[in-house]
Amino acid sequence: MSGTGDTAAGEPPEYPEYAERVLAVAELIPAGRVMTYGDVAEWLEGEEQPEGLVATGGGPRQVGRAMALYGGAVPWWRVVRADGRLLPGSELRALAHYRDEGTPLREARPGAEDHIPRLDMRRARWDGRQDTGGAP
């Protein structure tokens, strides 16, 4: 992710309210699990708002934008594409995190050009409920 969380003066940037909410969800995702950009957007739509406030936000693209700009300080590798492909340009860094956390992966098909595994979305995807134990 390109977001480093630092400004030129060394102070953390002021995050737009929606980006703060996106980052808060990313921090909730357990190690070894993932949510898609769309999952995060749906989660945020379902949040209860303080009285008098209307939920504002967006869809998967807005979640991706928030993660790209501000996600460097949170577990960015846990917010992913729905097809399970790893984030272009950050595949090897993400893959190291997935292997460290035991995130379920599907090995690349024989003869695949890049030889980079994909996430096993059926097993790795987190629905936001508290896990009841056991392997992801």
N, C-alpha and C positions, 0 to 999 in steps of 0.2 A: 504494500500500500504506500502511496506517496505521502500521506499525511504524517507529519512528524510530531505535531503537537507543540512546536516551538515557533515563536515569531523571531524577527531579526533582533529584537531587544531581549530575547530570552524569556519573555513572559508567555504563558499559555494564551492562545488566541481565545477570543470570545466566540463560543459556538452558537450558531443559530439554535433556537429551541428545538427544532425538529432533529437536528444533528445530535443534540444532547440525548434526546430520547432514543435515537438509533444506537448510539454508543452504549447507552444503559442496557439495551436489549442484548447487544453483542457480549457484554460482560456477564450476562446471566446464563449464556449457553455453556453447558458443562463441557469439560475436557473430553475429547473423543466423540463429540457430537457436533452437528452443524445445523444451521437454518439457512434457507435461501433468502435472497433479497426480497422476494415476494412474501415469504413467511414473516419476515420482520415487518414489512409494510402492513400485512394483515394484523399482526400482533398490535401494532401501534394504533390501527383503526379501532380495535376492540378495547383499548385502554379507557378506564374511567377517567373523566376529566373533572377538575374542580368545578363546583357549581358556577354557572355563568360563562364558562369557557367552552368553545367548540373545538373538537379535535381537528387539527390541521396537519397536513403532511403530504403524502404522495404515495407513489407506487414503488415498484422495484428499482426503477431508474433513479429516483430520488434517494433511496436507501443506498444504492451503489455510489452515488455522488457524495453523500455524507461520509461513507466509509473511505472513499478515495481521498477526500480532503482532510478528514479529521481522525481516521481510524487507526493511526499508527500506534497509539498508546493502549489500545484494547486488543483482544484476541481476534484480529481482522480475518484470520484464516478460517474462522468458524462461521462466517457469513459468506455464502457461496452461490455460484450459478446453479440453476435448477437441473442442468444436464450433468452435473458432477465433474465437469472439466475444471481443472485448476486455473487460478487467476493468471492470465497471460503476463509474462514478465516476472512473476513471483512464484512460479511453479516449484522451484527447488526449495525456496524458503518455506513455502506452505507445506510441501511434502515432508520436510524435516519435522515440522510441528505435528503433522498428522501421525507420523511414525512414532514420535515421542509420546503422543497422547493415546495411541492405539485406535485411532479413527479408522473405521472399516474402509478399505480401498479395494478397487477392482484393478487388477494388473492390466497393463496395456495389451491389446491383442497382438499376437505374433505378426510381425511385419509392419506394425504401426510405425509411422514416420518418426514420432517424437519419443516413443517408449516411456512416456509419462503415464503413471496410473491415473485413474479417475476415482472420485469418491464413490463408494457404494451407498447411494442415496437411500435405498430401501432400509438399510441398517443404520446409517449414520444420522439420518434426519431426526431432529428433535422437535417435538410438538409444543414445547413450552411447559409441559407438566413436569412435576417433580418425578425424577426417575425412582423406580422402586427397587433398584439394585440390579445386579447382574451385568453382563457385558452389553455394550451398546449394540 
